[in-house]
Amino acid sequence: MDKFKDKMMRFMQGRYGSDQLARLTMYISFACLIVTIFWHNTFIYFLALVLLIYTYFRMLSRNISRRYNENQVYLKYRYKVIAKFNGFKARMRDRKTHRVFKCPGCSQKIRVPRGKGRISIKCPKCRIEFIKRT
């Protein structure tokens, strides 16, 4: 068993290996394969095979800098999606106690407590004052 492990370590030396993008493509590929078990669709099966081949291509690639840059682009988009989702979740959590208004001057979002009646809101960014009903 140790011989096999040593051979694999020597084979993978200088190769990129697994990262977050490789894991995502692997999960999508497995999900497509599971879907094809229940719903026999040639296109989904072909997509799963292409994703598997791409995943192994990335993992066995010796062009480490290019694979790293691809992963960084994926992580940048993933961060944007997660940030939007977390912002939406926070707004949904606070919707009973606060309201959010946009400043008419600079479109800055301003969070104010509900149930205060008519209030004067001063934008912290551009200092424009406007009146809204909460």
MDTraj code that builds the backbone (N, CA, C; nanometers):
import mdtraj as md
import numpy as np

residues = "MET ASP LYS PHE LYS ASP LYS MET MET ARG PHE MET GLN GLY ARG TYR GLY SER ASP GLN LEU ALA ARG LEU THR MET TYR ILE SER PHE ALA CYS LEU ILE VAL THR ILE PHE TRP HIS ASN THR PHE ILE TYR PHE LEU ALA LEU VAL LEU LEU ILE TYR THR TYR PHE ARG MET LEU SER ARG ASN ILE SER ARG ARG TYR ASN GLU ASN GLN VAL TYR LEU LYS TYR ARG TYR LYS VAL ILE ALA LYS PHE ASN GLY PHE LYS ALA ARG MET ARG ASP ARG LYS THR HIS ARG VAL PHE LYS CYS PRO GLY CYS SER GLN LYS ILE ARG VAL PRO ARG GLY LYS GLY ARG ILE SER ILE LYS CYS PRO LYS CYS ARG ILE GLU PHE ILE LYS ARG THR".split()
xyz = np.array([
    [0.0816, -0.1192, 0.0000],
    [0.0000, 0.0000, 0.0000],
    [0.0860, 0.1257, 0.0000],
    [0.1984, 0.1215, 0.0699],
    [0.2867, 0.2372, 0.0734],
    [0.3493, 0.2637, -0.0627],
    [0.3754, 0.1586, -0.1420],
    [0.4309, 0.1763, -0.2753],
    [0.3326, 0.2527, -0.3640],
    [0.2060, 0.2151, -0.3565],
    [0.1037, 0.2832, -0.4359],
    [0.0932, 0.4302, -0.3958],
    [0.0965, 0.4550, -0.2667],
    [0.0866, 0.5913, -0.2166],
    [0.2056, 0.6742, -0.2645],
    [0.3251, 0.6170, -0.2606],
    [0.4444, 0.6877, -0.3072],
    [0.4369, 0.7156, -0.4571],
    [0.3887, 0.6176, -0.5345],
    [0.3757, 0.6375, -0.6782],
    [0.2749, 0.7487, -0.7088],
    [0.1647, 0.7515, -0.6360],
    [0.0642, 0.8560, -0.6574],
    [0.1189, 0.9935, -0.6195],
    [0.1956, 0.9995, -0.5123],
    [0.2546, 1.1272, -0.4715],
    [0.3528, 1.1770, -0.5779],
    [0.4337, 1.0872, -0.6335],
    [0.5269, 1.1264, -0.7387],
    [0.4518, 1.1695, -0.8650],
    [0.3425, 1.0993, -0.8972],
    [0.2644, 1.1337, -1.0153],
    [0.2005, 1.2720, -1.0009],
    [0.1483, 1.3036, -0.8828],
    [0.0780, 1.4306, -0.8616],
    [0.1723, 1.5474, -0.8344],
    [0.2998, 1.5204, -0.8189],
    [0.3951, 1.6276, -0.7920],
    [0.4014, 1.7213, -0.9128],
    [0.3856, 1.8496, -0.8887],
    [0.3871, 1.9487, -0.9952],
    [0.2536, 1.9673, -1.0640],
    [0.1507, 1.9010, -1.0185],
    [0.0175, 1.9152, -1.0771],
    [-0.0689, 1.9998, -0.9846],
    [-0.1778, 2.0523, -1.0400],
    [-0.2588, 2.1486, -0.9655],
    [-0.3364, 2.0858, -0.8513],
    [-0.4055, 1.9773, -0.8726],
    [-0.4834, 1.9141, -0.7663],
    [-0.6242, 1.9686, -0.7589],
    [-0.6882, 1.9503, -0.6469],
    [-0.8280, 1.9872, -0.6290],
    [-0.8406, 2.1256, -0.5653],
    [-0.9447, 2.1979, -0.6042],
    [-0.9774, 2.3261, -0.5431],
    [-1.1290, 2.3406, -0.5392],
    [-1.1780, 2.4597, -0.5042],
    [-1.3222, 2.4805, -0.4884],
    [-1.3967, 2.4644, -0.6208],
    [-1.3389, 2.5137, -0.7310],
    [-1.4042, 2.5005, -0.8605],
    [-1.4109, 2.3545, -0.9042],
    [-1.3057, 2.2787, -0.8774],
    [-1.3057, 2.1367, -0.9114],
    [-1.4123, 2.0626, -0.8311],
    [-1.4261, 2.0977, -0.7051],
    [-1.5291, 2.0336, -0.6236],
    [-1.6689, 2.0662, -0.6751],
    [-1.6906, 2.1932, -0.7142],
    [-1.8213, 2.2322, -0.7666],
    [-1.8539, 2.1555, -0.8939],
    [-1.7600, 2.1490, -0.9870],
    [-1.7871, 2.0769, -1.1118],
    [-1.8072, 1.9277, -1.0855],
    [-1.7364, 1.8734, -0.9884],
    [-1.7538, 1.7315, -0.9541],
    [-1.8940, 1.7075, -0.8959],
    [-1.9392, 1.7943, -0.8055],
    [-2.0729, 1.7794, -0.7465],
    [-2.1820, 1.7927, -0.8531],
    [-2.1676, 1.8898, -0.9423],
    [-2.2671, 1.9074, -1.0487],
    [-2.2690, 1.7849, -1.1391],
    [-2.1507, 1.7331, -1.1687],
    [-2.1415, 1.6134, -1.2526],
    [-2.2110, 1.4942, -1.1871],
    [-2.1859, 1.4723, -1.0591],
    [-2.2506, 1.3610, -0.9886],
    [-2.4017, 1.3812, -0.9806],
    [-2.4447, 1.5052, -0.9601],
    [-2.5882, 1.5332, -0.9565],
    [-2.6520, 1.5021, -1.0921],
    [-2.5831, 1.5388, -1.2006],
    [-2.6352, 1.5079, -1.3346],
    [-2.6408, 1.3577, -1.3571],
    [-2.5405, 1.2839, -1.3096],
    [-2.5420, 1.1391, -1.3253],
    [-2.6566, 1.0754, -1.2474],
    [-2.6849, 1.1281, -1.1293],
    [-2.7967, 1.0760, -1.0502],
    [-2.9296, 1.1065, -1.1193],
    [-2.9401, 1.2257, -1.1784],
    [-3.0623, 1.2604, -1.2512],
    [-3.0828, 1.1664, -1.3687],
    [-2.9739, 1.1300, -1.4380],
    [-2.9884, 1.0409, -1.5536],
    [-3.0283, 0.8989, -1.5141],
    [-3.0080, 0.8613, -1.3892],
    [-3.0542, 0.7296, -1.3436],
    [-3.2071, 0.7235, -1.3474],
    [-3.2720, 0.8326, -1.3036],
    [-3.4179, 0.8349, -1.2953],
    [-3.4842, 0.8877, -1.4225],
    [-3.4145, 0.9782, -1.4907],
    [-3.4707, 1.0415, -1.6095],
    [-3.3688, 1.0278, -1.7216],
    [-3.3874, 0.9342, -1.8076],
    [-3.2893, 0.8986, -1.9105],
    [-3.2837, 1.0075, -2.0172],
    [-3.1896, 1.0998, -1.9993],
    [-3.1709, 1.2086, -2.0937],
    [-3.0263, 1.2070, -2.1398],
    [-3.0046, 1.1943, -2.2689],
    [-2.8701, 1.1841, -2.3241],
    [-2.7912, 1.3132, -2.3048],
    [-2.8586, 1.4271, -2.3161],
    [-2.7890, 1.5553, -2.3004],
    [-2.7327, 1.5710, -2.1592],
    [-2.8115, 1.5392, -2.0579],
    [-2.7648, 1.5519, -1.9197],
    [-2.6504, 1.4551, -1.8933],
    [-2.6596, 1.3358, -1.9488],
    [-2.5515, 1.2376, -1.9345],
    [-2.4241, 1.2887, -2.0006],
    [-2.4358, 1.3451, -2.1193],
    [-2.3208, 1.4009, -2.1902],
    [-2.2608, 1.5176, -2.1121],
    [-2.3471, 1.6027, -2.0569],
    [-2.2999, 1.7152, -1.9746],
    [-2.2219, 1.6651, -1.8538],
    [-2.2705, 1.5609, -1.7889],
    [-2.2013, 1.5038, -1.6729],
    [-2.0643, 1.4515, -1.7122],
    [-2.0562, 1.3836, -1.8248],
    [-1.9263, 1.3318, -1.8697],
    [-1.8287, 1.4438, -1.9044],
    [-1.8771, 1.5475, -1.9705],
    [-1.7912, 1.6609, -2.0040],
    [-1.7408, 1.7287, -1.8770],
    [-1.8273, 1.7461, -1.7782],
    [-1.7853, 1.8069, -1.6516],
    [-1.6831, 1.7203, -1.5787],
    [-1.7018, 1.5899, -1.5810],
    [-1.6040, 1.5002, -1.5185],
    [-1.4678, 1.5095, -1.5875],
    [-1.4689, 1.5097, -1.7196],
    [-1.3430, 1.5213, -1.7941],
    [-1.2759, 1.6549, -1.7644],
    [-1.3545, 1.7639, -1.7609],
    [-1.2983, 1.8959, -1.7299],
    [-1.2408, 1.9001, -1.5883],
    [-1.3100, 1.8372, -1.4945],
    [-1.2617, 1.8351, -1.3565],
    [-1.1273, 1.7638, -1.3472],
    [-1.1179, 1.6471, -1.4093],
    [-0.9912, 1.5748, -1.4037],
    [-0.8815, 1.6455, -1.4828],
    [-0.9182, 1.7128, -1.5905],
    [-0.8206, 1.7935, -1.6636],
    [-0.7618, 1.9019, -1.5748],
    [-0.8482, 1.9702, -1.4996],
    [-0.8006, 2.0761, -1.4096],
    [-0.7143, 2.0179, -1.2982],
    [-0.7556, 1.9048, -1.2425],
    [-0.6813, 1.8466, -1.1312],
    [-0.5443, 1.7954, -1.1736],
    [-0.5316, 1.7448, -1.2960],
    [-0.4054, 1.6871, -1.3418],
    [-0.3205, 1.7862, -1.4213],
    [-0.3668, 1.9091, -1.4343],
    [-0.2958, 2.0088, -1.5131],
    [-0.1646, 2.0514, -1.4460],
    [-0.0659, 2.0798, -1.5280],
    [0.0615, 2.1312, -1.4773],
    [0.0683, 2.2836, -1.4872],
    [-0.0298, 2.3448, -1.5497],
    [-0.0346, 2.4905, -1.5613],
    [-0.1019, 2.5473, -1.4360],
    [-0.0263, 2.5537, -1.3302],
    [-0.0805, 2.5886, -1.1987],
    [-0.1315, 2.7320, -1.1944],
    [-0.0599, 2.8253, -1.2551],
    [-0.1017, 2.9657, -1.2478],
    [-0.2360, 2.9880, -1.3176],
    [-0.2570, 2.9242, -1.4301],
    [-0.3839, 2.9405, -1.5011],
    [-0.4994, 2.8798, -1.4220],
    [-0.4805, 2.7599, -1.3652],
    [-0.5853, 2.6975, -1.2850],
    [-0.6149, 2.7810, -1.1612],
    [-0.5114, 2.8405, -1.1014],
    [-0.5303, 2.9265, -0.9847],
    [-0.6146, 3.0481, -1.0221],
    [-0.5863, 3.1099, -1.1372],
    [-0.6635, 3.2261, -1.1813],
    [-0.8092, 3.1890, -1.2095],
    [-0.8324, 3.0717, -1.2684],
    [-0.9702, 3.0263, -1.2910],
    [-1.0440, 3.0114, -1.1587],
    [-0.9778, 2.9562, -1.0596],
    [-1.0405, 2.9383, -0.9283],
    [-1.0686, 3.0738, -0.8627],
    [-0.9789, 3.1701, -0.8806],
    [-1.0005, 3.3021, -0.8218],
    [-1.1206, 3.3719, -0.8851],
    [-1.1391, 3.3569, -1.0161],
    [-1.2571, 3.4143, -1.0832],
    [-1.3834, 3.3497, -1.0278],
    [-1.3822, 3.2174, -1.0137],
    [-1.4976, 3.1477, -0.9561],
    [-1.5264, 3.1963, -0.8144],
    [-1.4221, 3.2104, -0.7325],
    [-1.4427, 3.2545, -0.5944],
    [-1.4969, 3.3972, -0.5881],
    [-1.4558, 3.4825, -0.6821],
    [-1.5062, 3.6198, -0.6850],
    [-1.6566, 3.6207, -0.7116],
    [-1.7014, 3.5432, -0.8105],
    [-1.8450, 3.5369, -0.8406],
    [-1.9228, 3.4689, -0.7285],
    [-1.8643, 3.3682, -0.6690],
    [-1.9293, 3.2989, -0.5583],
    [-1.9492, 3.3941, -0.4392],
    [-1.8471, 3.4767, -0.4127],
    [-1.8573, 3.5726, -0.3036],
    [-1.9690, 3.6726, -0.3303],
    [-1.9828, 3.7185, -0.4556],
    [-2.0889, 3.8138, -0.4873],
    [-2.2266, 3.7532, -0.4642],
    [-2.2456, 3.6292, -0.5056],
    [-2.3743, 3.5620, -0.4884],
    [-2.4049, 3.5423, -0.3405],
    [-2.3050, 3.4993, -0.2636],
    [-2.3259, 3.4774, -0.1205],
    [-2.3538, 3.6087, -0.0488],
    [-2.2853, 3.7165, -0.0887],
    [-2.3086, 3.8471, -0.0263],
    [-2.4501, 3.8958, -0.0548],
    [-2.4975, 3.8790, -0.1775],
    [-2.6352, 3.9198, -0.2094],
    [-2.7360, 3.8373, -0.1302],
    [-2.7119, 3.7080, -0.1202],
    [-2.8023, 3.6214, -0.0448],
    [-2.8038, 3.6601, 0.1032],
    [-2.6874, 3.6875, 0.1609],
    [-2.6820, 3.7268, 0.3019],
    [-2.7492, 3.8619, 0.3247],
    [-2.7352, 3.9556, 0.2299],
    [-2.8033, 4.0841, 0.2411],
    [-2.9538, 4.0680, 0.2358],
    [-3.0002, 3.9824, 0.1459],
    [-3.1435, 3.9542, 0.1356],
    [-3.1946, 3.8901, 0.2640],
    [-3.1164, 3.7980, 0.3190],
    [-3.1560, 3.7310, 0.4434],
    [-3.1657, 3.8311, 0.5587],
    [-3.0704, 3.9240, 0.5650],
    [-3.0728, 4.0251, 0.6712],
    [-3.1931, 4.1177, 0.6552],
    [-3.2254, 4.1566, 0.5319],
    [-3.3427, 4.2427, 0.5099],
    [-3.4709, 4.1716, 0.5495],
    [-3.4806, 4.0429, 0.5191],
    [-3.6000, 3.9660, 0.5557],
    [-3.6113, 3.9514, 0.7078],
    [-3.4983, 3.9387, 0.7741],
    [-3.4998, 3.9238, 0.9192],
    [-3.5425, 4.0547, 0.9866],
    [-3.5039, 4.1703, 0.9296],
    [-3.5321, 4.3001, 0.9907],
    [-3.6594, 4.3669, 0.9377],
    [-3.7323, 4.3031, 0.8484],
    [-3.8434, 4.3719, 0.7839],
    [-3.9572, 4.4055, 0.8797],
    [-3.9693, 4.3361, 0.9924],
    [-4.0774, 4.3659, 1.0874],
    [-4.0428, 4.4825, 1.1786],
    [-3.9161, 4.5078, 1.1995],
    [-3.8760, 4.6127, 1.2937],
    [-3.8191, 4.7368, 1.2255],
    [-3.7765, 4.7272, 1.0997],
    [-3.7139, 4.8401, 1.0315],
    [-3.7639, 4.8517, 0.8877],
    [-3.7517, 4.9714, 0.8321],
    [-3.7784, 4.9955, 0.6905],
    [-3.6526, 5.0507, 0.6268],
    [-3.6387, 5.0261, 0.4988],
    [-3.5228, 5.0747, 0.4250],
    [-3.5708, 5.1714, 0.3187],
    [-3.5120, 5.2920, 0.3182],
    [-3.5438, 5.3937, 0.2188],
    [-3.4185, 5.4261, 0.1392],
    [-3.4395, 5.4703, 0.0152],
    [-3.3284, 5.5162, -0.0674],
    [-3.3256, 5.6675, -0.0647],
    [-3.2070, 5.7199, -0.0519],
    [-3.1889, 5.8644, -0.0554],
    [-3.2196, 5.9135, -0.1968],
    [-3.3003, 6.0214, -0.2105],
    [-3.3308, 6.0715, -0.3449],
    [-3.2100, 6.1344, -0.4140],
    [-3.1090, 6.1728, -0.3374],
    [-2.9926, 6.2378, -0.3970],
    [-2.8853, 6.1412, -0.4447],
    [-2.8518, 6.0419, -0.3624],
    [-2.7382, 5.9556, -0.3955],
    [-2.7733, 5.8067, -0.3994],
    [-2.8986, 5.7725, -0.3755],
    [-2.9479, 5.6331, -0.3755],
    [-2.8871, 5.5466, -0.2664],
    [-2.8346, 5.6081, -0.1627],
    [-2.7822, 5.5349, -0.0473],
    [-2.9000, 5.4727, 0.0272],
    [-2.8879, 5.3474, 0.0673],
    [-2.9940, 5.2813, 0.1440],
    [-2.9793, 5.3203, 0.2907],
    [-3.0923, 5.3611, 0.3500],
    [-3.0937, 5.4059, 0.4900],
    [-3.1975, 5.3231, 0.5642],
    [-3.1561, 5.2635, 0.6747],
    [-3.2429, 5.1771, 0.7540],
    [-3.2956, 5.2573, 0.8733],
    [-3.4284, 5.2638, 0.8867],
    [-3.4902, 5.3385, 0.9968],
    [-3.5912, 5.2483, 1.0671],
    [-3.6146, 5.2710, 1.1971],
    [-3.7103, 5.1868, 1.2703],
    [-3.8539, 5.2125, 1.2252],
    [-3.9353, 5.1082, 1.2304],
    [-4.0772, 5.1185, 1.1946],
    [-4.1566, 5.1801, 1.3098],
    [-4.2738, 5.2310, 1.2761],
    [-4.3691, 5.2755, 1.3770],
    [-4.3387, 5.4112, 1.4385],
    [-4.2603, 5.4957, 1.3754],
    [-4.2278, 5.6277, 1.4301],
    [-4.3112, 5.7377, 1.3668],
    [-4.4008, 5.7033, 1.2724],
    [-4.4824, 5.8037, 1.2052],
    [-4.4010, 5.8741, 1.0986],
    [-4.4297, 6.0041, 1.0801],
    [-4.3526, 6.0824, 0.9818],
    [-4.2223, 6.1271, 1.0461],
    [-4.1140, 6.0921, 0.9826],
    [-3.9833, 6.1310, 1.0375],
    [-3.8995, 6.1965, 0.9287],
    [-3.8092, 6.2790, 0.9753],
    [-3.7137, 6.3443, 0.8869],
    [-3.5861, 6.2612, 0.8870],
    [-3.5442, 6.2181, 0.7684],
    [-3.4270, 6.1329, 0.7557],
    [-3.3160, 6.2142, 0.6905],
    [-3.1986, 6.2129, 0.7521],
    [-3.0833, 6.2825, 0.6959],
    [-2.9852, 6.1780, 0.6448],
    [-2.9541, 6.1854, 0.5148],
    [-2.8648, 6.0884, 0.4533],
    [-2.7232, 6.1050, 0.5097],
    [-2.6620, 5.9969, 0.5579],
    [-2.5272, 6.0077, 0.6125],
    [-2.4198, 6.0294, 0.5056],
    [-2.4556, 6.0036, 0.3802],
    [-2.3558, 6.0150, 0.2737],
    [-2.3540, 6.1545, 0.2111],
    [-2.4723, 6.2039, 0.1690],
    [-2.4756, 6.3331, 0.0985],
    [-2.5399, 6.4446, 0.1802],
    [-2.5886, 6.4146, 0.2987],
    [-2.6466, 6.5112, 0.3928],
    [-2.7769, 6.5746, 0.3455],
    [-2.8465, 6.5142, 0.2509],
    [-2.9780, 6.5630, 0.2089],
    [-3.0803, 6.5142, 0.3107],
    [-3.1738, 6.6028, 0.3447],
    [-3.2777, 6.5678, 0.4415],
    [-3.4097, 6.5509, 0.3676],
    [-3.4798, 6.4386, 0.3963],
    [-3.6089, 6.4142, 0.3328],
    [-3.7018, 6.3515, 0.4382],
    [-3.8331, 6.3646, 0.4125],
    [-3.9342, 6.3211, 0.5081],
    [-4.0051, 6.1975, 0.4515],
    [-4.0177, 6.0962, 0.5357],
    [-4.0877, 5.9732, 0.4984],
    [-4.1764, 5.9289, 0.6130],
    [-4.2736, 5.8456, 0.5801],
    [-4.3635, 5.7899, 0.6807],
    [-4.3219, 5.6439, 0.7041],
    [-4.2965, 5.6065, 0.8303],
    [-4.2585, 5.4694, 0.8618],
    [-4.3764, 5.4005, 0.9121],
])
top = md.Topology()
chain = top.add_chain()
for i, resn in enumerate(residues, 1):
    res = top.add_residue(resn, chain, resSeq=i)
    for name in ("N", "CA", "C"):
        top.add_atom(name, md.element.get_by_symbol(name[0]), res)
traj = md.Trajectory(xyz[None], top)
